[in-house]
Amino acid sequence: RNQLEQAREIGEEYADEGPNLLVGVLHNNLGRVYQDIGDNDTALYYYQESRKTFRELGEQLLYAEAVENIGGIHGFLGDGDRAIKSLEEALAIYRESKNRDREAQALFNLYAISRADDLPLASESVSEILTLLQEYNIDQEVESSILFGILLHDIGDEAWRLVYRERLHQLRRFYERRDDPVGLGRAHQKLANVEQLLGNLDQMVAHA
């Protein structure tokens, strides 16, 4: 935080008049740091400053990231409506730019906030997420955070449960190649839960 604040002061001092990309990035990074240490008011201020800068510069993807971060703060503070509005704005930009990794992450964040507020949107988001994971080559780390974060009872349709199981198997193979026992263990744990839900007790026991 201290290093970023020092960099921000230097950047603001030497930046030309008007919006500056570097300062906008520093504001966004400071927002993350303040969010991590629990100072959400300061985090929100910096995210809003970065959003303003990126909007003025026409940096659509960076603008969407700042908007998504703002939505995350609102969600953490319990303002689900504002959080969803921000996430939907960011999601529209990611879709327009065909940035599938960011689209998948934004959809999952939308799902998580909807789930916290027990909204019907949560289960509706799951099929969109799984479609995206199935059709595009999403970054494995992004996909793992999504698959591990989805609650099984939000996958109501058996066809989507089968898709979810197949994505988990691909994730399992990914962690096997990386020789990552923690990720591999989590994949097997999720697979055990899925097989139990599908009634395949032998496979459940094998994964467990």
N, C-alpha and C positions, 0 to 999 in steps of 0.2 A: 504493500500500500504506500509506504513512504517513498519508495523509488518511483512509483507511478505518479504520485502527487508532484514529486520534483520534476519528472519529465513533462507533466502537464503544464507546470508553471513556465518551464523553458519553452515549450511549444507555443503556449499562448503569447509569450513575450515576443517570440521571433516570427510568428505566423503573420502573413500579410492580412490586411483588413478583409473581413468577410469570412465565410466558412472555410475551415481547413480540415482536410482529410485526416491528417495525423492526429490532430487534436480530437476529432470525432472518435477515432479508434481508441485513443487514450481514455476518453470519457466512458466509452463502452466497457473497456477493460477495468476501469476503476469501479464501474457499476457492479461487475462480477465480484471483484474483491470485497467491496463493502457488503454485498449480498452474502458472501461466504462467511463473513465475520458477524453477520446478524444485524447490520445497520441498514435496514431496508429503506428508510427514508432517504438516506444519502445515496444509496444504490439507485433508487427511483429517480432522484434528481439527475444523476449522471446519465442514466439511460435516456431520460427525456432530452438532455442536452445533446447526446449523440444522435438521437432520432431527428432532432431539429437540423443538425449539421448535415446528416446524410440526405435528408429530404431536400435541403437547399442545393446540395451538390448533385442531386439526381442519382445517387448511388443506391439503386433499388434493393439489392440484396443486403447491403449493410443496413439500410433503413429497416428492412423486414426483420433482420436479426435484432435490432434495437427494439422494435415494436414487440417482438416475441418475448424479449427479456422483460419488458414492461408488463406484459401479460402474466409472466411468471411471478412477478412481485405481487400484482393484484391477486393472483390465485393464492399465494402464500398468506396474504393478509385477509383472505376470506371474501374478497369481492369477486365472486364467480362471474357475474355478468360482464364486468369490465375486462376480466381476464379472457373470457371467451371472445369478446369483441376484438381484442388486440390480436389474439391467436388466429382468428379467422381472417383478419386483414393481412397478417404475415403469410398465412397459408395461400391466400390468393396470389400473392406476389411470387412465392416459390413455384406455384403451379404454372403461372404465366411464363416464368423463366426456365421451366422444366428442370429445376434443381431438385431431383428426386430424394436425395439424402435429407435435405432440409425440409422437404415436404413431409417425409415420413416422420421426422422428429417432431415437427409442428403438430401433425395429426396425433401423435402419441401424447404430446403435452396437452392437447385439447381433450383427449380421452381421459388423461389423469385428472384434470380439473373437473371434468364432467362427472367422473367417478366419485371424486371427493364430495361433490354436491348432490350425488345420487340422481343425476339427470339421465333421461332416456338417451341423450346424445352419446353417452358412454358406449353402450352396446352397438349403436349405429356406427361409431367411429372404428370399431374393431374390424368390420368387414372391409372398410376402406383401407385400413392399415395393411391387412393381410393381402389384399389385392395388389397393393403397391409393392410389398415385399416379394410377391410371387412373380410380378411382371417385370421388375427392374432389378438391376444388380446393385442393391443398396450396400453401402459400406458395412462390413461385418460387425464392427464395434457399435455402430448405430443400431443395426438389426438386433444385436444381442441385448442391448439395453431395453429395446422395445419388447422383444419376446419374453424376457424375464419379468417385465413390468406388467404385462397383460394378465388380468385375473381370469381364470378359466371359466367361471360361471358367466362371464360376459360374452363368451363364444357360445351362443345358444344353438346354432345350427350345426349338425354333425358334419356336413360337408366342409364347413370352415374349421372345425376341429381337426379334420384330416389334413387340411392345408397347414394349420398351425403345427401339427405333428411333423409334417414333412420339413417345414422350415427349421424346427428344432433338431431334426436329424442332420440337416446341412450344417447347423451351428455346432452340433456335436463333433462332426468330422473336422470342422474348422479348428476347434480346440484340441482335437487329437493331433492334428498336424503341427500345431503350435506347442504341443506338449505342455498344455496349461491345465493342471489338475483342478484348479478352482472353477474355471469356466466349464470344464468337462463335467465336474460334479454337479454344477447347477443345471446343466443341460440334461443330464440323466435324471435329476430330481424332477424337473418339469415334465420330462417324458414319462416318468412313472405316474405323475398326476394325470396326464392326458390318457394314458392307457387304462388307468383306473376308471376314469370318466367314461371311456369307451367300452368298458366291461372286459378288457383283455388282461386278466389277472396274471397270467404267466409272464407277459411282457412287462407288466407293472413290477413284478417281483424282480425280474432280471435287471431292470433299470435301477430299482431301489438298491 
